[in-house]
Amino acid sequence: MRKRVIAAVVLSSAAISATAQAGPIEPKAAAPDTTISGRGFGHGRGLSQYGAQGAAIAGKSVRQILDFYYPGTTTGKATGSIRVRVSADTTDGVRVGAVSGLRVRSLATGKVYALPRAANRNQWSIDPNGEHGTKLSSYDAKTRKWTLYKTFTGMAQFEGPAVIGLVLPSGDVRRYRGALRATDVSGTHLDTVNVLPLEYYLRGVVPREAVSSWRPAALQAQAVAARTYSVFHRDRASRKAYDLCDTTSCQVYGGYDAEKTSTNNAIAATAGQIRLYKGKPIIAEFSSSNGGATAAGDAPYQLTKVDGWDAYPKNGNPNVTWTVTRSAAEMQAVFAVGSIRYVRVLKRTGVGPGGGRALTVEAVGSKGKRVLTGDQVRIRLHLRSAWISFAARPLDIPTTPLEEPGR
């Protein structure tokens, strides 16, 4: 009798198990996205470009703007030329359009050669030749063939006309003032470097870094900042093949085609002006928007202080506040703590709305926790700035008591 009872229990258990296995499986809920709120765009050190516009609207002069964003600095003068690497030219050499007055200079000997004109000769190119030499060739548009014209023992550059058209890999032509130099930096191809007077270089920078319709004082402040930034890096690049690049890693530079009348006027109005600290050019950093407070840096003139001009009425700043979302996969890749439970800011600068920029950020996940700097989070999550905060997530446990059976 007892054996029959046990057997019945076993059979009953097996039936329950089979029924459970046959039932529908609830899908696992997808990990939620993370909402991130922020202020500003960029590192926030030095000049706020939208802040400069706000200050100009408020009636401040270029000197007052620069004194605010670079405190403790003085006005100085700078002249000379600048060497800028043209990143868009990824061809093996330097190819330009044929134009009246075009010349080529051997950088090894300094000798200059005037290049002949012909109706069917529409391009010239400096290309690698041997270990460290170059060769000059012309292109016949009728026969569609390149013909060797001259060889050089070292590098060479095109010069002569006020503006030279550089032929890019796509076939598009981008125009530049000054000389276009072939430079042997590394690898089998030659880099293209634009060598031109500092003031002409700024004509291709200021309209790319600021809005050309801004108030004159704002554009003049940008001109002085860009000029100072250029000279600071030029002084440290004497043994390099170029002083600056033409991207956001340095300053954005668009050459002759980027020039605007308003920014050319701002550059002329501040001709040669730079900012000095203890008699030397400062690293005049700038960013689009500081979110309401400047950020501290390593230099004495890079201080943290509230900036009321960054969001000044009618300055058009779209970066005062912003919100973005990042997926669970993106968050996990950055923090490497497994499934993210929550992310929070541990420490802030203490200056500005909400406590200021994030200095350290902690993520807690299924595999532990990790702390990163605010700038690390900004870079790895591709955020506009390190002035960030994270929306609180609902707890993943019940917050109300369970009902007792029978109620």
Disulfide bonds with the S-S distance in Angstrom:
Cys245-Cys250 2.23
